[in-house]
Amino acid sequence: MAKALGMRVIAEGVETDKQLQALRLLECDEIQGYLFSQPLPPEEVVKYFERRVEVD
């Protein structure tokens, strides 16, 4: 419904690959959850993304 209204869709609480695959099939715009990372303090966020860039 959100897509039909021109809205972006954000999924929270994604914990499994199966959930991720389903959300990709549904063309979810943004996905977050423990599958990617536990909650981080602000000072750790930059370090997290720096490590991700090196890996990807």
CHARMM-style PDB file with segment names, atoms N, HN, CA, C and O in Angstrom:
ATOM      1  N   MET     1       0.821  -1.178   0.000  1.00  0.00      PROA
ATOM      2  CA  MET     1       0.000   0.000   0.000  1.00  0.00      PROA
ATOM      3  C   MET     1       0.880   1.262   0.000  1.00  0.00      PROA
ATOM      4  O   MET     1       0.586   2.232  -0.699  1.00  0.00      PROA
ATOM      5  N   ALA     2       1.956   1.236   0.787  1.00  0.00      PROA
ATOM      6  HN  ALA     2       2.195   0.449   1.355  1.00  0.00      PROA
ATOM      7  CA  ALA     2       2.839   2.404   0.857  1.00  0.00      PROA
ATOM      8  C   ALA     2       3.404   2.742  -0.523  1.00  0.00      PROA
ATOM      9  O   ALA     2       3.452   3.910  -0.906  1.00  0.00      PROA
ATOM     10  N   LYS     3       3.824   1.736  -1.257  1.00  0.00      PROA
ATOM     11  HN  LYS     3       3.785   0.786  -0.946  1.00  0.00      PROA
ATOM     12  CA  LYS     3       4.369   1.968  -2.600  1.00  0.00      PROA
ATOM     13  C   LYS     3       3.316   2.619  -3.499  1.00  0.00      PROA
ATOM     14  O   LYS     3       3.640   3.526  -4.266  1.00  0.00      PROA
ATOM     15  N   ALA     4       2.075   2.174  -3.417  1.00  0.00      PROA
ATOM     16  HN  ALA     4       1.812   1.438  -2.794  1.00  0.00      PROA
ATOM     17  CA  ALA     4       1.000   2.740  -4.224  1.00  0.00      PROA
ATOM     18  C   ALA     4       0.766   4.203  -3.885  1.00  0.00      PROA
ATOM     19  O   ALA     4       0.303   4.972  -4.728  1.00  0.00      PROA
ATOM     20  N   LEU     5       1.084   4.593  -2.653  1.00  0.00      PROA
ATOM     21  HN  LEU     5       1.460   3.968  -1.968  1.00  0.00      PROA
ATOM     22  CA  LEU     5       0.938   5.978  -2.220  1.00  0.00      PROA
ATOM     23  C   LEU     5       2.204   6.797  -2.455  1.00  0.00      PROA
ATOM     24  O   LEU     5       2.275   7.963  -2.066  1.00  0.00      PROA
ATOM     25  N   GLY     6       3.207   6.181  -3.095  1.00  0.00      PROA
ATOM     26  HN  GLY     6       3.149   5.234  -3.411  1.00  0.00      PROA
ATOM     27  CA  GLY     6       4.446   6.882  -3.391  1.00  0.00      PROA
ATOM     28  C   GLY     6       5.361   7.040  -2.193  1.00  0.00      PROA
ATOM     29  O   GLY     6       6.217   7.924  -2.177  1.00  0.00      PROA
ATOM     30  N   MET     7       5.191   6.200  -1.199  1.00  0.00      PROA
ATOM     31  HN  MET     7       4.496   5.481  -1.212  1.00  0.00      PROA
ATOM     32  CA  MET     7       6.002   6.276   0.012  1.00  0.00      PROA
ATOM     33  C   MET     7       7.137   5.262  -0.038  1.00  0.00      PROA
ATOM     34  O   MET     7       7.025   4.230  -0.699  1.00  0.00      PROA
ATOM     35  N   ARG     8       8.229   5.559   0.662  1.00  0.00      PROA
ATOM     36  HN  ARG     8       8.320   6.398   1.199  1.00  0.00      PROA
ATOM     37  CA  ARG     8       9.327   4.603   0.811  1.00  0.00      PROA
ATOM     38  C   ARG     8       8.982   3.652   1.963  1.00  0.00      PROA
ATOM     39  O   ARG     8       8.307   4.037   2.918  1.00  0.00      PROA
ATOM     40  N   VAL     9       9.453   2.416   1.858  1.00  0.00      PROA
ATOM     41  HN  VAL     9      10.002   2.103   1.082  1.00  0.00      PROA
ATOM     42  CA  VAL     9       9.156   1.388   2.861  1.00  0.00      PROA
ATOM     43  C   VAL     9      10.442   1.009   3.585  1.00  0.00      PROA
ATOM     44  O   VAL     9      11.453   0.699   2.955  1.00  0.00      PROA
ATOM     45  N   ILE    10      10.394   1.038   4.925  1.00  0.00      PROA
ATOM     46  HN  ILE    10       9.573   1.290   5.438  1.00  0.00      PROA
ATOM     47  CA  ILE    10      11.538   0.659   5.752  1.00  0.00      PROA
ATOM     48  C   ILE    10      11.113  -0.504   6.648  1.00  0.00      PROA
ATOM     49  O   ILE    10      10.130  -0.402   7.383  1.00  0.00      PROA
ATOM     50  N   ALA    11      11.859  -1.608   6.582  1.00  0.00      PROA
ATOM     51  HN  ALA    11      12.658  -1.690   5.986  1.00  0.00      PROA
ATOM     52  CA  ALA    11      11.594  -2.768   7.435  1.00  0.00      PROA
ATOM     53  C   ALA    11      12.562  -2.740   8.607  1.00  0.00      PROA
ATOM     54  O   ALA    11      13.770  -2.592   8.423  1.00  0.00      PROA
ATOM     55  N   GLU    12      12.027  -2.883   9.806  1.00  0.00      PROA
ATOM     56  HN  GLU    12      11.046  -3.004   9.956  1.00  0.00      PROA
ATOM     57  CA  GLU    12      12.855  -2.927  11.010  1.00  0.00      PROA
ATOM     58  C   GLU    12      12.783  -4.317  11.625  1.00  0.00      PROA
ATOM     59  O   GLU    12      11.797  -5.033  11.451  1.00  0.00      PROA
ATOM     60  N   GLY    13      13.825  -4.689  12.337  1.00  0.00      PROA
ATOM     61  HN  GLY    13      14.626  -4.108  12.479  1.00  0.00      PROA
ATOM     62  CA  GLY    13      13.808  -5.945  13.071  1.00  0.00      PROA
ATOM     63  C   GLY    13      14.104  -7.167  12.234  1.00  0.00      PROA
ATOM     64  O   GLY    13      13.706  -8.272  12.605  1.00  0.00      PROA
ATOM     65  N   VAL    14      14.791  -7.007  11.114  1.00  0.00      PROA
ATOM     66  HN  VAL    14      15.114  -6.110  10.813  1.00  0.00      PROA
ATOM     67  CA  VAL    14      15.114  -8.140  10.242  1.00  0.00      PROA
ATOM     68  C   VAL    14      16.236  -8.953  10.892  1.00  0.00      PROA
ATOM     69  O   VAL    14      17.303  -8.422  11.201  1.00  0.00      PROA
ATOM     70  N   GLU    15      15.979 -10.238  11.094  1.00  0.00      PROA
ATOM     71  HN  GLU    15      15.112 -10.669  10.844  1.00  0.00      PROA
ATOM     72  CA  GLU    15      16.933 -11.083  11.804  1.00  0.00      PROA
ATOM     73  C   GLU    15      17.399 -12.298  11.018  1.00  0.00      PROA
ATOM     74  O   GLU    15      18.385 -12.926  11.403  1.00  0.00      PROA
ATOM     75  N   THR    16      16.731 -12.647   9.939  1.00  0.00      PROA
ATOM     76  HN  THR    16      15.930 -12.136   9.625  1.00  0.00      PROA
ATOM     77  CA  THR    16      17.096 -13.864   9.210  1.00  0.00      PROA
ATOM     78  C   THR    16      17.239 -13.594   7.713  1.00  0.00      PROA
ATOM     79  O   THR    16      16.680 -12.634   7.183  1.00  0.00      PROA
ATOM     80  N   ASP    17      17.995 -14.457   7.046  1.00  0.00      PROA
ATOM     81  HN  ASP    17      18.450 -15.237   7.477  1.00  0.00      PROA
ATOM     82  CA  ASP    17      18.142 -14.364   5.590  1.00  0.00      PROA
ATOM     83  C   ASP    17      16.801 -14.560   4.893  1.00  0.00      PROA
ATOM     84  O   ASP    17      16.535 -13.940   3.863  1.00  0.00      PROA
ATOM     85  N   LYS    18      15.962 -15.421   5.455  1.00  0.00      PROA
ATOM     86  HN  LYS    18      16.178 -15.924   6.291  1.00  0.00      PROA
ATOM     87  CA  LYS    18      14.644 -15.668   4.862  1.00  0.00      PROA
ATOM     88  C   LYS    18      13.803 -14.387   4.872  1.00  0.00      PROA
ATOM     89  O   LYS    18      13.128 -14.081   3.890  1.00  0.00      PROA
ATOM     90  N   GLN    19      13.843 -13.649   5.967  1.00  0.00      PROA
ATOM     91  HN  GLN    19      14.392 -13.897   6.765  1.00  0.00      PROA
ATOM     92  CA  GLN    19      13.123 -12.371   6.029  1.00  0.00      PROA
ATOM     93  C   GLN    19      13.694 -11.390   5.007  1.00  0.00      PROA
ATOM     94  O   GLN    19      12.946 -10.699   4.316  1.00  0.00      PROA
ATOM     95  N   LEU    20      15.024 -11.332   4.915  1.00  0.00      PROA
ATOM     96  HN  LEU    20      15.632 -11.894   5.477  1.00  0.00      PROA
ATOM     97  CA  LEU    20      15.685 -10.432   3.971  1.00  0.00      PROA
ATOM     98  C   LEU    20      15.262 -10.749   2.544  1.00  0.00      PROA
ATOM     99  O   LEU    20      14.937  -9.835   1.787  1.00  0.00      PROA
ATOM    100  N   GLN    21      15.260 -12.001   2.167  1.00  0.00      PROA
ATOM    101  HN  GLN    21      15.525 -12.743   2.782  1.00  0.00      PROA
ATOM    102  CA  GLN    21      14.885 -12.391   0.803  1.00  0.00      PROA
ATOM    103  C   GLN    21      13.442 -12.009   0.506  1.00  0.00      PROA
ATOM    104  O   GLN    21      13.139 -11.526  -0.586  1.00  0.00      PROA
ATOM    105  N   ALA    22      12.548 -12.222   1.472  1.00  0.00      PROA
ATOM    106  HN  ALA    22      12.793 -12.614   2.358  1.00  0.00      PROA
ATOM    107  CA  ALA    22      11.136 -11.864   1.273  1.00  0.00      PROA
ATOM    108  C   ALA    22      10.987 -10.357   1.082  1.00  0.00      PROA
ATOM    109  O   ALA    22      10.227  -9.909   0.223  1.00  0.00      PROA
ATOM    110  N   LEU    23      11.709  -9.578   1.880  1.00  0.00      PROA
ATOM    111  HN  LEU    23      12.326  -9.942   2.578  1.00  0.00      PROA
ATOM    112  CA  LEU    23      11.628  -8.119   1.762  1.00  0.00      PROA
ATOM    113  C   LEU    23      12.212  -7.631   0.443  1.00  0.00      PROA
ATOM    114  O   LEU    23      11.718  -6.659  -0.128  1.00  0.00      PROA
ATOM    115  N   ARG    24      13.247  -8.286  -0.042  1.00  0.00      PROA
ATOM    116  HN  ARG    24      13.649  -9.075   0.423  1.00  0.00      PROA
ATOM    117  CA  ARG    24      13.808  -7.926  -1.349  1.00  0.00      PROA
ATOM    118  C   ARG    24      12.793  -8.208  -2.456  1.00  0.00      PROA
ATOM    119  O   ARG    24      12.639  -7.406  -3.376  1.00  0.00      PROA
ATOM    120  N   LEU    25      12.101  -9.350  -2.367  1.00  0.00      PROA
ATOM    121  HN  LEU    25      12.226 -10.001  -1.619  1.00  0.00      PROA
ATOM    122  CA  LEU    25      11.075  -9.675  -3.358  1.00  0.00      PROA
ATOM    123  C   LEU    25       9.940  -8.655  -3.336  1.00  0.00      PROA
ATOM    124  O   LEU    25       9.333  -8.365  -4.367  1.00  0.00      PROA
ATOM    125  N   LEU    26       9.663  -8.118  -2.155  1.00  0.00      PROA
ATOM    126  HN  LEU    26      10.156  -8.353  -1.317  1.00  0.00      PROA
ATOM    127  CA  LEU    26       8.614  -7.110  -2.010  1.00  0.00      PROA
ATOM    128  C   LEU    26       9.106  -5.695  -2.334  1.00  0.00      PROA
ATOM    129  O   LEU    26       8.360  -4.724  -2.211  1.00  0.00      PROA
ATOM    130  N   GLU    27      10.375  -5.596  -2.749  1.00  0.00      PROA
ATOM    131  HN  GLU    27      10.981  -6.385  -2.848  1.00  0.00      PROA
ATOM    132  CA  GLU    27      10.999  -4.334  -3.125  1.00  0.00      PROA
ATOM    133  C   GLU    27      11.001  -3.306  -1.999  1.00  0.00      PROA
ATOM    134  O   GLU    27      10.730  -2.125  -2.213  1.00  0.00      PROA
ATOM    135  N   CYS    28      11.313  -3.780  -0.800  1.00  0.00      PROA
ATOM    136  HN  CYS    28      11.533  -4.739  -0.626  1.00  0.00      PROA
ATOM    137  CA  CYS    28      11.446  -2.901   0.359  1.00  0.00      PROA
ATOM    138  C   CYS    28      12.629  -1.958   0.124  1.00  0.00      PROA
ATOM    139  O   CYS    28      13.688  -2.389  -0.332  1.00  0.00      PROA
ATOM    140  N   ASP    29      12.448  -0.669   0.435  1.00  0.00      PROA
ATOM    141  HN  ASP    29      11.588  -0.319   0.805  1.00  0.00      PROA
ATOM    142  CA  ASP    29      13.483   0.326   0.147  1.00  0.00      PROA
ATOM    143  C   ASP    29      14.659   0.280   1.112  1.00  0.00      PROA
ATOM    144  O   ASP    29      15.806   0.398   0.683  1.00  0.00      PROA
ATOM    145  N   GLU    30      14.407   0.115   2.379  1.00  0.00      PROA
ATOM    146  HN  GLU    30      13.475   0.019   2.728  1.00  0.00      PROA
ATOM    147  CA  GLU    30      15.460   0.108   3.402  1.00  0.00      PROA
ATOM    148  C   GLU    30      15.181  -1.038   4.366  1.00  0.00      PROA
ATOM    149  O   GLU    30      14.028  -1.346   4.666  1.00  0.00      PROA
ATOM    150  N   ILE    31      16.247  -1.660   4.845  1.00  0.00      PROA
ATOM    151  HN  ILE    31      17.184  -1.410   4.601  1.00  0.00      PROA
ATOM    152  CA  ILE    31      16.109  -2.804   5.758  1.00  0.00      PROA
ATOM    153  C   ILE    31      17.131  -2.662   6.869  1.00  0.00      PROA
ATOM    154  O   ILE    31      18.300  -2.374   6.617  1.00  0.00      PROA
ATOM    155  N   GLN    32      16.684  -2.867   8.100  1.00  0.00      PROA
ATOM    156  HN  GLN    32      15.734  -3.101   8.305  1.00  0.00      PROA
ATOM    157  CA  GLN    32      17.617  -2.822   9.222  1.00  0.00      PROA
ATOM    158  C   GLN    32      17.248  -3.896  10.231  1.00  0.00      PROA
ATOM    159  O   GLN    32      16.110  -4.363  10.274  1.00  0.00      PROA
ATOM    160  N   GLY    33      18.220  -4.278  11.036  1.00  0.00      PROA
ATOM    161  HN  GLY    33      19.144  -3.898  11.001  1.00  0.00      PROA
ATOM    162  CA  GLY    33      17.974  -5.271  12.067  1.00  0.00      PROA
ATOM    163  C   GLY    33      19.243  -5.997  12.469  1.00  0.00      PROA
ATOM    164  O   GLY    33      20.325  -5.719  11.952  1.00  0.00      PROA
ATOM    165  N   TYR    34      19.096  -6.929  13.396  1.00  0.00      PROA
ATOM    166  HN  TYR    34      18.217  -7.154  13.816  1.00  0.00      PROA
ATOM    167  CA  TYR    34      20.226  -7.670  13.931  1.00  0.00      PROA
ATOM    168  C   TYR    34      20.944  -8.505  12.878  1.00  0.00      PROA
ATOM    169  O   TYR    34      22.091  -8.902  13.085  1.00  0.00      PROA
ATOM    170  N   LEU    35      20.288  -8.777  11.751  1.00  0.00      PROA
ATOM    171  HN  LEU    35      19.356  -8.454  11.583  1.00  0.00      PROA
ATOM    172  CA  LEU    35      20.959  -9.514  10.674  1.00  0.00      PROA
ATOM    173  C   LEU    35      22.205  -8.758  10.209  1.00  0.00      PROA
ATOM    174  O   LEU    35      23.191  -9.367   9.793  1.00  0.00      PROA
ATOM    175  N   PHE    36      22.151  -7.435  10.285  1.00  0.00      PROA
ATOM    176  HN  PHE    36      21.350  -6.941  10.623  1.00  0.00      PROA
ATOM    177  CA  PHE    36      23.255  -6.595   9.829  1.00  0.00      PROA
ATOM    178  C   PHE    36      24.155  -6.154  10.970  1.00  0.00      PROA
ATOM    179  O   PHE    36      25.378  -6.157  10.831  1.00  0.00      PROA
ATOM    180  N   SER    37      23.565  -5.774  12.097  1.00  0.00      PROA
ATOM    181  HN  SER    37      22.572  -5.771  12.210  1.00  0.00      PROA
ATOM    182  CA  SER    37      24.352  -5.292  13.230  1.00  0.00      PROA
ATOM    183  C   SER    37      23.462  -5.123  14.456  1.00  0.00      PROA
ATOM    184  O   SER    37      22.270  -4.840  14.345  1.00  0.00      PROA
ATOM    185  N   GLN    38      24.057  -5.301  15.605  1.00  0.00      PROA
ATOM    186  HN  GLN    38      25.026  -5.532  15.695  1.00  0.00      PROA
ATOM    187  CA  GLN    38      23.367  -4.942  16.843  1.00  0.00      PROA
ATOM    188  C   GLN    38      23.339  -3.420  16.937  1.00  0.00      PROA
ATOM    189  O   GLN    38      24.101  -2.761  16.230  1.00  0.00      PROA
ATOM    190  N   PRO    39      22.486  -2.835  17.787  1.00  0.00      PROA
ATOM    191  CA  PRO    39      22.506  -1.383  17.947  1.00  0.00      PROA
ATOM    192  C   PRO    39      23.902  -0.923  18.384  1.00  0.00      PROA
ATOM    193  O   PRO    39      24.548  -1.563  19.213  1.00  0.00      PROA
ATOM    194  N   LEU    40      24.350   0.188  17.817  1.00  0.00      PROA
ATOM    195  HN  LEU    40      23.825   0.708  17.143  1.00  0.00      PROA
ATOM    196  CA  LEU    40      25.689   0.698  18.096  1.00  0.00      PROA
ATOM    197  C   LEU    40      25.621   2.102  18.696  1.00  0.00      PROA
ATOM    198  O   LEU    40      24.736   2.886  18.352  1.00  0.00      PROA
ATOM    199  N   PRO    41      26.559   2.419  19.597  1.00  0.00      PROA
ATOM    200  CA  PRO    41      26.656   3.801  20.063  1.00  0.00      PROA
ATOM    201  C   PRO    41      27.138   4.675  18.900  1.00  0.00      PROA
ATOM    202  O   PRO    41      27.827   4.182  18.007  1.00  0.00      PROA
ATOM    203  N   PRO    42      26.788   5.955  18.900  1.00  0.00      PROA
ATOM    204  CA  PRO    42      27.132   6.834  17.767  1.00  0.00      PROA
ATOM    205  C   PRO    42      28.596   6.782  17.350  1.00  0.00      PROA
ATOM    206  O   PRO    42      28.896   6.805  16.157  1.00  0.00      PROA
ATOM    207  N   GLU    43      29.499   6.713  18.299  1.00  0.00      PROA
ATOM    208  HN  GLU    43      29.255   6.695  19.268  1.00  0.00      PROA
ATOM    209  CA  GLU    43      30.921   6.731  17.947  1.00  0.00      PROA
ATOM    210  C   GLU    43      31.374   5.452  17.227  1.00  0.00      PROA
ATOM    211  O   GLU    43      32.437   5.440  16.607  1.00  0.00      PROA
ATOM    212  N   GLU    44      30.586   4.392  17.304  1.00  0.00      PROA
ATOM    213  HN  GLU    44      29.723   4.402  17.808  1.00  0.00      PROA
ATOM    214  CA  GLU    44      30.936   3.136  16.636  1.00  0.00      PROA
ATOM    215  C   GLU    44      30.355   3.034  15.226  1.00  0.00      PROA
ATOM    216  O   GLU    44      30.782   2.186  14.443  1.00  0.00      PROA
ATOM    217  N   VAL    45      29.395   3.880  14.899  1.00  0.00      PROA
ATOM    218  HN  VAL    45      29.047   4.568  15.536  1.00  0.00      PROA
ATOM    219  CA  VAL    45      28.728   3.786  13.599  1.00  0.00      PROA
ATOM    220  C   VAL    45      29.715   4.029  12.456  1.00  0.00      PROA
ATOM    221  O   VAL    45      29.717   3.280  11.479  1.00  0.00      PROA
ATOM    222  N   VAL    46      30.540   5.047  12.562  1.00  0.00      PROA
ATOM    223  HN  VAL    46      30.538   5.655  13.355  1.00  0.00      PROA
ATOM    224  CA  VAL    46      31.509   5.338  11.509  1.00  0.00      PROA
ATOM    225  C   VAL    46      32.456   4.152  11.326  1.00  0.00      PROA
ATOM    226  O   VAL    46      32.742   3.761  10.194  1.00  0.00      PROA
ATOM    227  N   LYS    47      32.938   3.583  12.416  1.00  0.00      PROA
ATOM    228  HN  LYS    47      32.705   3.901  13.335  1.00  0.00      PROA
ATOM    229  CA  LYS    47      33.846   2.427  12.332  1.00  0.00      PROA
ATOM    230  C   LYS    47      33.160   1.254  11.637  1.00  0.00      PROA
ATOM    231  O   LYS    47      33.772   0.553  10.831  1.00  0.00      PROA
ATOM    232  N   TYR    48      31.885   1.049  11.958  1.00  0.00      PROA
ATOM    233  HN  TYR    48      31.388   1.619  12.613  1.00  0.00      PROA
ATOM    234  CA  TYR    48      31.133  -0.041  11.345  1.00  0.00      PROA
ATOM    235  C   TYR    48      31.113   0.112   9.824  1.00  0.00      PROA
ATOM    236  O   TYR    48      31.394  -0.840   9.097  1.00  0.00      PROA
ATOM    237  N   PHE    49      30.782   1.310   9.349  1.00  0.00      PROA
ATOM    238  HN  PHE    49      30.554   2.083   9.940  1.00  0.00      PROA
ATOM    239  CA  PHE    49      30.697   1.515   7.909  1.00  0.00      PROA
ATOM    240  C   PHE    49      32.065   1.491   7.243  1.00  0.00      PROA
ATOM    241  O   PHE    49      32.181   1.067   6.093  1.00  0.00      PROA
ATOM    242  N   GLU    50      33.084   1.929   7.929  1.00  0.00      PROA
ATOM    243  HN  GLU    50      32.990   2.274   8.863  1.00  0.00      PROA
ATOM    244  CA  GLU    50      34.432   1.840   7.369  1.00  0.00      PROA
ATOM    245  C   GLU    50      34.819   0.375   7.153  1.00  0.00      PROA
ATOM    246  O   GLU    50      35.411   0.033   6.129  1.00  0.00      PROA
ATOM    247  N   ARG    51      34.491  -0.478   8.105  1.00  0.00      PROA
ATOM    248  HN  ARG    51      34.011  -0.201   8.937  1.00  0.00      PROA
ATOM    249  CA  ARG    51      34.772  -1.920   7.959  1.00  0.00      PROA
ATOM    250  C   ARG    51      33.957  -2.515   6.825  1.00  0.00      PROA
ATOM    251  O   ARG    51      34.465  -3.351   6.079  1.00  0.00      PROA
ATOM    252  N   ARG    52      32.710  -2.104   6.680  1.00  0.00      PROA
ATOM    253  HN  ARG    52      32.298  -1.424   7.287  1.00  0.00      PROA
ATOM    254  CA  ARG    52      31.843  -2.640   5.615  1.00  0.00      PROA
ATOM    255  C   ARG    52      32.393  -2.278   4.244  1.00  0.00      PROA
ATOM    256  O   ARG    52      32.360  -3.106   3.334  1.00  0.00      PROA
ATOM    257  N   VAL    53      32.891  -1.076   4.078  1.00  0.00      PROA
ATOM    258  HN  VAL    53      32.917  -0.403   4.817  1.00  0.00      PROA
ATOM    259  CA  VAL    53      33.445  -0.650   2.793  1.00  0.00      PROA
ATOM    260  C   VAL    53      34.654  -1.490   2.421  1.00  0.00      PROA
ATOM    261  O   VAL    53      34.830  -1.843   1.255  1.00  0.00      PROA
ATOM    262  N   GLU    54      35.492  -1.814   3.406  1.00  0.00      PROA
ATOM    263  HN  GLU    54      35.349  -1.527   4.353  1.00  0.00      PROA
ATOM    264  CA  GLU    54      36.674  -2.651   3.159  1.00  0.00      PROA
ATOM    265  C   GLU    54      36.282  -4.047   2.727  1.00  0.00      PROA
ATOM    266  O   GLU    54      36.951  -4.642   1.883  1.00  0.00      PROA
ATOM    267  N   VAL    55      35.199  -4.586   3.294  1.00  0.00      PROA
ATOM    268  HN  VAL    55      34.655  -4.103   3.980  1.00  0.00      PROA
ATOM    269  CA  VAL    55      34.750  -5.961   2.991  1.00  0.00      PROA
ATOM    270  C   VAL    55      34.030  -6.020   1.668  1.00  0.00      PROA
ATOM    271  O   VAL    55      34.258  -6.938   0.880  1.00  0.00      PROA
ATOM    272  N   ASP    56      33.164  -5.058   1.406  1.00  0.00      PROA
ATOM    273  HN  ASP    56      32.979  -4.312   2.046  1.00  0.00      PROA
ATOM    274  CA  ASP    56      32.342  -5.061   0.186  1.00  0.00      PROA
ATOM    275  C   ASP    56      33.182  -4.625  -0.952  1.00  0.00      PROA
ATOM    276  OT1 ASP    56      32.701  -4.551  -2.082  1.00  0.00      PROA
TER     277      ASP     56
END
